[in-house]
Amino acid sequence: MEQNDNQRPSAKPWYRRKIAKIIGSVLLILLLPLLLVTFVPIPKDSALPQVNADATTIEAKNQFDSHHSMSTTNHAFMLLKHVAVINCSDHPLMIGVAKELTNRLAAYPGLDAVDGIDATQQEKWLDDGAALPDLFVVMDMPQFTESGLLATGRDIKATVQINFSQSVGESAHHVTDGYTLPACNIEGQMTLNHQSTSTGYESANAQYQCVIKNMTDQIFEQLTGNFEKWSSEYPQRADIPKVLYPAYRALPDDLPLPDHPSLKQLFSGRQLMRHNITAWTFRVVDGEASNSLFETYAQQLKDAGWQVDTHSKRTERMSNNHLRAKRDADVLEIFEDRHNEPIDASKPIDIVLRYADRFNRSDMNDAMLALQNEESLPLQTWLTFERLMDRKTRDQFVKRYLDTPKLDPDIQLMVIDYLARHKQKDEALKRLESFAPVALAIDRKHESEVERLGKKLTGNKKYKAPKLTTQACEQAGLLQLQDDQPLTYQCQLGESVMCYTVLEPSDNQPDELALIRTIIEKASTPQGVFKHSLQIIGSEHGNSSSSSTEHQPRRPWTSTLNNGNMGMSWIAQARELENGQFEVKVSSHKPRKKEPKTVVQQ
């Protein structure tokens, strides 16, 4: 039989066709949810479960530019317990970064509260009257490009700007006065330039997950690195009395505001020693419009009874228009937000307006008088806020320490000033002569105040403090530390313990003195409880210091510090007592010289 190659094969039996259709239908049903998850995001308010599938790899290159400025006062402290992350971009990538950063900061030790705010979804950042954060972290993404497919390699280039400050906006001008908070004032900006290539698979509800994680890693590391640096330089005050956090007071009805159609209020809340902090922002078309607005607003403030104490105009340098006005303790401040760049007068300019209803002298006095009988209030807390008191209230505070033999240098200077003003000049001069040599050996920052008081008490315009001597140490009430004879003290948190010793003189040199100072303070790092410091001050050799903050220590707390300097070994041991005080033992000894080995030859 001959076979015809062109003959059509016989048709498949009907049951095979039926089976093929059934298998195809089943596969379609199984693949449909995957297709939907991949290409159709499930709404956040949907009752369906959120399916996030991500299997991508990323190669990324990140470049960070960062700067910040900090203004401080004497006894300035770091206030960093409450942070708000503000996202100003509606791009899914930035929404994800802001959410991830908020979650990470919420788990960061040392922060009590973290707010995540989407500025694209709400008119005001916070409810009126809310307790405002200590630091605003405002994020935006001015540049973003994306190309390629994820399956073969998706390229992303993005620029993210992060501005951080105690309020909002950045100016080239900072003004302080008698009502300025003793907290560190921080303003700064970080810019992240990100380039990456991602390859793999992600569902619609897991867009940019690998990029989000990579960018958040960079921002989180930079931010928390700043947190740790600031906290190591300035103490955090965990003991601020609640009376210094007042109730919210609404904006006054007669508050003069600029007449501009885009004026937008961002928040109106309360802070430490502030009944009200409110911020607005708006945009003008160019530099000429901004100049005109500042001139008009300055006159508007004057007509309303406000005193314009600062009116700085933009120049060609890194500056901006800045206007500040006062009415009693209230302050209005308006400025061009420069974002760490020169203002381009040919482009639109962002303007920030800030209002502060601050503690006045009466508020401060009432608060301090309410705390007069609180013996447990740490001395450092008093020192932090004493310059905001009036003289009468400060004198009541100082009188508590007139008969205290061992005082912090700052308190001792206040006591001497009090005695000088209350016709006890002989006693004031006696204390100054015995105290000044020790205080200046510890820290030269007291030099101007010592000289001021010395000139006032002696009438000698060329007054200089006596040098550090054994007699000066004895007059200051310091005990002498002998070799292998420890001295034991009891002290409070933040109270200095000091003693002195006489070092063996070098050839043809006079005796040298060494001051030994140890102090226990609140830990500045979130993982610690107390910080223990040991400082050795030589009258000829200068200073040497060491400190320790044990992370997550056992209680009751103990600490031992060693410092080898000036041919001696110094040891400070401390332990926490049940009454809230500390026992400190200070000792010194000469390092033992190694005996030379004797070699016996056979």
C-alpha positions in Angstrom: 0.0 0.0 0.0 1.3 3.4 -0.9 1.5 6.2 1.8 0.5 9.7 0.8 2.7 12.2 2.8 0.2 15.0 2.2 -2.7 13.2 3.7 -4.1 14.9 6.8 -3.8 13.0 10.1 -7.0 11.8 11.5 -8.7 14.1 14.1 -8.1 13.7 17.8 -10.8 11.7 19.6 -13.4 13.9 21.2 -12.4 12.9 24.7 -8.8 14.2 24.2 -10.1 17.6 23.1 -12.3 17.7 26.2 -9.4 16.9 28.5 -7.2 19.6 26.9 -10.0 22.3 27.4 -10.4 21.2 31.1 -6.6 21.4 31.7 -6.4 24.9 30.0 -9.3 26.2 32.1 -7.7 25.0 35.3 -4.4 26.6 34.4 -6.1 29.9 33.6 -7.9 29.8 37.0 -4.6 29.1 38.8 -2.7 31.8 36.9 -5.4 34.5 37.1 -4.7 35.5 40.8 -1.0 35.7 40.1 -1.6 37.9 37.0 -3.9 40.2 39.1 -1.4 40.4 41.9 1.4 41.3 39.5 -0.3 44.0 37.5 -3.3 45.2 39.6 -2.6 46.5 43.1 -5.1 45.7 45.7 -6.6 48.8 47.4 -5.4 49.4 50.9 -9.0 49.4 52.3 -9.9 46.2 50.5 -11.1 43.2 52.5 -8.9 41.0 50.3 -5.5 40.0 51.8 -2.5 42.1 50.7 -0.1 39.9 48.7 3.4 41.2 48.6 5.7 39.1 46.4 9.3 40.2 45.9 12.3 38.3 44.5 14.7 40.9 43.2 18.4 41.6 43.4 19.9 45.1 43.4 23.2 46.8 42.5 23.2 50.3 44.0 25.5 53.3 44.2 24.6 55.9 46.8 26.2 59.3 47.4 25.3 61.4 50.5 25.9 65.1 51.0 25.1 66.3 54.5 25.4 69.5 56.6 23.9 70.9 59.7 24.3 73.9 62.0 23.8 74.0 65.7 23.4 76.9 68.0 23.7 76.5 71.8 23.8 78.3 75.1 25.6 77.5 78.4 24.3 74.2 79.9 22.6 73.5 76.6 21.1 70.0 76.4 19.9 67.8 73.6 16.1 67.3 73.3 15.6 64.3 71.1 12.8 62.0 72.3 10.0 62.6 69.7 10.6 62.6 65.9 8.2 63.2 63.0 8.9 61.9 59.5 7.1 64.1 56.9 6.9 62.8 53.4 6.1 65.4 50.7 6.2 63.2 47.6 3.3 61.2 46.2 5.6 58.7 44.4 5.2 55.1 45.6 9.0 54.8 46.1 9.1 57.8 48.6 5.9 56.7 50.3 7.6 53.3 50.9 10.8 54.9 52.1 9.0 57.2 54.5 7.0 54.3 55.9 10.0 52.1 56.3 12.1 54.9 57.9 9.3 55.6 60.4 9.1 51.9 61.4 12.9 51.7 61.9 13.1 54.9 64.0 10.2 53.7 66.1 12.3 50.7 67.1 15.4 52.8 67.7 16.5 53.0 71.4 16.2 56.4 73.0 13.2 57.7 71.0 9.9 57.7 72.9 7.6 58.5 69.9 7.9 58.6 66.1 5.1 60.1 63.9 4.8 59.2 60.2 3.0 61.9 58.3 2.0 61.9 54.6 1.9 65.6 53.7 0.3 64.8 50.3 -2.8 63.4 51.9 -3.5 65.8 54.8 -3.9 69.6 54.8 -2.2 70.0 58.2 0.7 67.9 59.4 -0.7 67.6 63.0 -3.9 68.4 64.9 -4.1 71.8 66.6 -2.8 71.7 70.2 -0.7 68.5 69.7 2.6 68.1 71.5 5.1 68.9 68.8 8.0 66.7 68.0 11.6 67.6 69.0 12.8 67.1 65.4 11.0 67.3 62.1 12.5 65.2 59.3 11.0 66.5 56.0 11.6 64.3 52.9 11.0 65.0 49.2 12.2 63.5 45.9 12.8 66.3 43.4 14.3 64.1 40.7 13.4 60.5 39.6 14.0 58.6 36.4 13.2 55.0 35.6 14.0 52.9 32.6 14.1 49.2 31.5 12.1 46.2 32.6 12.5 44.5 35.9 12.9 41.1 34.2 16.0 42.3 32.3 17.2 45.1 34.5 15.4 48.2 35.8 17.5 51.3 36.2 16.5 54.0 38.7 18.1 57.4 39.4 16.7 59.4 42.2 17.6 62.4 44.3 16.1 62.6 47.8 16.3 65.7 50.0 15.9 65.4 53.8 15.6 68.6 55.9 15.7 68.3 59.6 15.1 70.9 62.3 13.2 71.7 65.5 10.6 73.5 63.6 10.5 73.8 59.8 12.6 75.6 57.2 16.2 76.8 57.1 17.4 80.3 57.4 20.9 81.8 57.3 20.1 83.9 60.4 19.7 82.9 64.0 18.7 85.2 66.8 18.8 84.5 70.5 17.5 86.5 73.4 16.6 86.1 77.1 13.7 83.7 76.2 15.7 81.4 74.0 15.5 77.8 75.1 18.6 76.3 76.5 18.1 73.3 74.2 20.4 72.8 71.2 18.9 74.3 68.1 19.6 72.1 65.0 19.0 72.8 61.3 20.4 70.8 58.5 19.9 69.0 55.2 21.0 65.7 53.7 20.9 64.9 50.0 20.9 61.3 48.8 21.9 60.7 45.1 20.8 57.1 44.3 21.5 55.0 41.3 20.6 51.3 41.0 19.8 48.4 38.7 17.2 45.9 39.9 16.5 42.5 38.4 13.9 39.9 39.2 10.2 39.9 40.0 7.9 41.9 42.3 4.1 42.1 42.7 2.1 45.3 42.2 1.8 45.6 46.0 5.5 45.2 46.5 6.8 47.8 44.1 10.4 49.0 44.5 10.8 47.0 47.7 14.5 46.3 47.1 15.1 50.0 46.3 13.1 51.2 49.3 15.2 49.0 51.6 18.5 50.2 50.1 17.6 53.9 50.3 16.1 53.6 53.8 19.3 51.8 55.0 21.3 54.9 53.9 19.0 57.5 55.4 18.6 55.6 58.6 22.3 55.2 59.1 23.0 58.9 58.4 20.2 60.1 60.7 21.0 57.8 63.7 24.7 58.5 63.2 23.9 62.2 63.8 21.6 61.3 66.8 24.5 59.5 68.5 27.0 62.2 67.7 24.8 65.0 69.1 23.9 63.0 72.2 27.6 62.3 72.9 28.4 66.0 72.7 25.4 67.3 74.7 23.4 65.6 77.4 19.8 64.6 77.0 17.7 66.0 79.9 15.4 63.2 80.9 14.5 65.0 84.1 12.7 68.1 82.7 9.8 68.9 85.1 6.3 68.6 83.6 5.5 72.1 84.8 7.8 73.4 82.0 5.4 71.9 79.4 2.5 74.3 79.3 -1.0 73.8 78.0 -1.8 74.9 74.4 -2.9 78.4 73.9 -4.7 79.3 70.6 -3.4 81.9 68.2 -4.3 85.5 69.1 -7.1 87.0 67.0 -5.1 90.1 66.2 -2.0 88.1 64.9 -0.9 89.9 61.7 -0.3 87.5 58.8 1.0 88.2 55.3 -1.7 88.7 52.7 -0.9 85.9 50.2 -3.4 83.5 48.6 -1.2 80.4 49.0 -0.5 80.8 52.7 -0.9 77.4 54.3 -0.7 76.4 57.9 1.4 73.3 58.5 0.9 72.8 62.3 0.0 74.6 65.5 1.0 72.9 68.7 2.9 73.2 72.0 6.5 72.5 73.1 8.8 72.8 76.0 8.2 76.3 77.5 6.1 77.2 74.5 2.3 77.7 74.7 2.1 77.8 70.9 4.4 77.1 68.0 2.7 77.6 64.6 4.3 77.4 61.1 3.0 78.4 57.7 4.5 78.2 54.2 3.7 79.7 50.9 5.5 80.4 47.5 6.1 83.7 45.7 6.8 83.9 42.0 10.4 85.4 42.2 12.9 87.4 44.2 11.3 90.7 43.3 7.9 89.6 44.6 9.7 88.3 47.8 11.5 91.6 48.4 8.2 93.5 48.1 6.4 91.1 50.4 9.0 91.5 53.1 8.9 95.3 53.0 5.1 95.3 53.1 5.0 92.8 56.0 7.6 94.7 58.0 5.3 97.8 57.9 2.3 95.7 58.6 3.9 94.4 61.8 4.9 97.8 63.0 1.4 99.2 62.4 0.1 96.3 64.5 2.4 97.2 67.5 5.1 94.7 66.9 8.8 95.6 67.3 10.9 94.6 64.3 14.3 93.8 65.8 15.8 92.0 62.7 15.4 92.7 59.0 18.2 91.1 57.0 18.0 91.4 53.2 19.2 88.9 50.6 22.6 89.4 49.1 24.6 87.6 46.5 26.1 85.3 49.2 24.5 82.3 50.9 21.9 84.5 52.6 18.2 85.2 52.4 15.5 87.7 53.3 14.8 87.3 57.1 12.5 89.3 59.3 11.9 88.9 63.0 9.5 90.9 65.2 8.6 90.7 68.9 5.6 91.6 71.1 6.4 90.9 74.8 7.7 87.3 74.7 5.9 86.5 71.5 7.9 86.2 68.3 7.0 86.2 64.6 9.8 85.1 62.2 9.5 85.0 58.4 12.3 84.0 56.0 13.1 82.6 52.5 13.7 78.9 52.9 17.1 78.5 51.2 17.6 74.6 51.3 21.3 75.1 51.7 21.5 76.8 48.3 21.8 80.4 47.2 18.4 81.9 46.5 17.7 82.2 42.8 15.8 85.4 42.4 14.6 84.4 38.9 12.7 81.4 40.2 9.8 80.8 42.7 10.9 81.1 46.3 9.5 79.2 49.3 8.6 81.4 52.3 8.3 80.1 55.9 6.5 82.0 58.7 6.8 80.9 62.3 5.1 82.1 65.4 6.1 81.4 69.0 4.1 82.1 72.2 7.0 81.7 74.6 7.3 81.4 78.4 7.7 85.0 79.7 9.4 85.9 83.0 6.2 85.5 84.9 5.6 82.0 83.5 9.2 81.0 84.3 9.1 82.4 87.8 5.8 80.6 88.6 7.2 77.3 87.3 10.5 77.6 89.3 8.8 78.7 92.5 6.5 75.6 92.2 9.7 73.5 92.1 11.5 75.3 95.0 10.7 72.6 97.5 11.5 69.6 95.3 14.8 68.5 96.9 15.0 65.6 94.4 15.3 68.0 91.4 18.8 67.4 90.0 21.2 70.3 90.3 22.0 70.2 86.6 18.3 70.8 85.8 18.4 74.0 87.9 21.5 75.1 86.1 20.0 74.5 82.7 17.1 76.9 83.3 18.5 79.4 85.8 19.3 82.1 83.2 15.6 82.3 82.3 14.7 83.3 85.9 14.5 86.8 87.1 17.0 87.9 89.8 14.6 87.5 92.7 13.8 83.9 91.8 17.5 83.2 91.1 18.4 84.5 94.5 15.9 82.2 96.2 17.5 79.4 94.4 21.1 80.4 95.2 20.3 80.8 98.9 19.8 77.0 99.1 23.5 76.6 98.5 25.1 79.4 100.7 26.2 76.9 103.3 27.0 74.0 101.0 30.8 73.4 101.1 31.4 71.7 97.8 29.7 73.2 94.8 29.7 73.0 91.1 31.7 75.9 89.7 28.7 77.5 88.0 26.7 77.4 91.3 29.7 78.8 93.2 30.0 81.8 90.9 26.3 82.4 91.4 26.7 82.3 95.1 29.7 84.7 95.0 27.7 87.1 92.8 24.8 86.9 95.3 27.0 87.7 98.2 28.6 90.6 96.3 25.2 92.1 95.6 24.0 91.7 99.2 26.8 93.7 100.9 28.9 90.7 101.8 31.9 91.6 99.7 34.5 90.3 102.1 32.9 86.8 102.2 32.4 87.0 98.4 36.1 87.8 97.8 37.3 85.1 100.2 35.3 82.5 98.3 36.4 83.8 94.9 40.1 83.7 95.9 39.8 80.1 97.2 37.6 78.9 94.4 38.9 80.5 91.2 42.3 78.7 90.9 40.5 75.3 91.0 37.6 76.3 88.7 40.0 77.8 86.1 42.2 74.7 86.2 39.2 72.6 85.4 37.7 74.8 82.6 38.8 78.1 81.3 35.2 79.0 80.3 34.8 80.6 83.8 37.7 83.0 83.2 35.6 86.0 82.1 33.1 85.7 85.0 35.9 85.2 87.6 37.6 88.4 86.3 34.4 90.3 86.3 33.7 89.5 89.9 37.3 90.1 90.9 37.3 93.6 89.4 34.0 94.3 91.1 35.1 93.1 94.5 38.7 94.5 94.5 38.3 97.6 92.4 41.4 96.5 90.4 40.7 96.7 86.7 43.6 94.4 86.0 42.5 91.7 88.4 43.8 88.2 87.7 42.9 85.0 89.6 45.5 83.4 91.9 47.4 80.4 90.6 46.7 76.9 91.6 48.6 76.0 94.8 48.3 73.6 97.7 46.9 76.4 99.8 44.3 77.2 97.1 43.2 73.6 97.1 42.9 73.5 100.9 41.0 76.7 100.9 38.6 75.2 98.3 37.9 72.4 100.7 39.7 69.7 98.7 41.2 66.7 100.4 44.7 65.6 99.6 45.0 62.1 98.0 48.0 60.1 99.2 49.5 57.1 97.5 47.7 53.9 98.3 45.3 55.8 100.7 41.9 55.9 99.0 39.4 58.7 99.6 35.7 57.8 99.8 32.8 60.2 99.1 29.1 60.2 98.8 27.6 62.3 96.0 24.5 63.0 94.0 23.9 62.5 90.3 25.7 65.3 88.4 27.8 66.4 91.5 31.6 66.7 91.0 33.9 64.9 93.4 37.3 66.5 93.5 40.6 66.0 95.4 44.2 66.9 94.7 47.7 65.4 95.1 51.3 66.6 95.0 53.4 65.0 92.3 57.1 64.4 92.7 59.0 67.3 91.2 61.2 66.8 88.2 64.8 67.9 88.3 65.1 71.6 89.3 61.3 72.0 88.9 58.7 73.2 91.5 56.2 70.8 92.9 53.4 70.1 90.4 49.8 69.6 91.5 47.2 67.3 90.0 43.5 67.7 90.4 41.4 64.6 90.3 37.7 65.1 89.3 35.1 62.4 88.8 31.4 62.8 88.1 28.4 60.6 87.4 25.8 61.8 85.0 22.8 60.6 83.1 23.9 58.5 80.1 23.8 60.3 76.8 23.4 57.1 74.8 20.0 55.4 74.8 21.4 52.0 75.8 23.2 53.3 79.0 22.0 54.4 82.4 24.9 56.4 83.8 28.0 58.0 82.4 31.1 57.9 84.6 34.0 60.3 83.9 37.4 60.7 85.4 39.5 63.8 84.7 43.1 64.4 85.8 44.2 68.0 85.6 48.0 68.8 86.0 49.1 72.3 86.8 52.0 71.9 84.3 51.1 68.9 82.2 47.6 69.8 81.1 44.5 67.5 81.2 43.8 63.9 80.7 40.3 62.4 80.9 38.5 59.1 80.4 34.8 58.1 80.6 32.6 55.1 80.3 29.0 54.4 79.6 28.2 50.7 80.1 25.4 49.6 77.8 22.4 47.8 79.6 24.2 47.5 82.9 23.1 45.5 85.9 21.5 47.3 88.8 22.6 48.5 91.3 25.1 50.1 88.9 28.9 50.0 89.5 31.8 51.4 87.5 35.6 51.4 87.6 37.8 53.8 85.6 41.6 53.7 85.3 43.8 56.5 84.0 47.5 56.3 83.7 49.1 59.8 83.4 51.9 62.0 84.9 53.7 58.9 86.1 50.8 57.7 88.2 47.9 55.3 87.9 44.5 56.8 88.9 41.5 54.8 89.8 37.9 55.9 90.4 35.4 53.3 91.6 31.7 54.1 91.9 28.6 52.2 93.0 24.9 53.1 93.2 23.4 53.3 96.7 19.8 52.5 97.7 19.1 56.2 98.6 19.6 57.4 95.1 23.1 58.6 95.8 26.5 57.2 94.9 29.6 56.1 96.7 32.8 57.1 95.0 36.3 55.8 95.9 39.4 57.6 94.5 42.9 56.1 94.7 46.3 56.5 93.1 49.6 54.6 93.1 52.8 54.6 91.3 53.1 51.8 88.7 55.5 49.2 89.9 58.7 49.0 88.1 59.5 45.6 86.6 62.4 43.9 88.3 65.2 43.1 85.8 65.6 39.5 85.1 68.8 37.9 86.4 70.3 35.5 83.9 72.5 32.9 85.4 75.0 31.4 83.0 76.1 27.9 83.5 
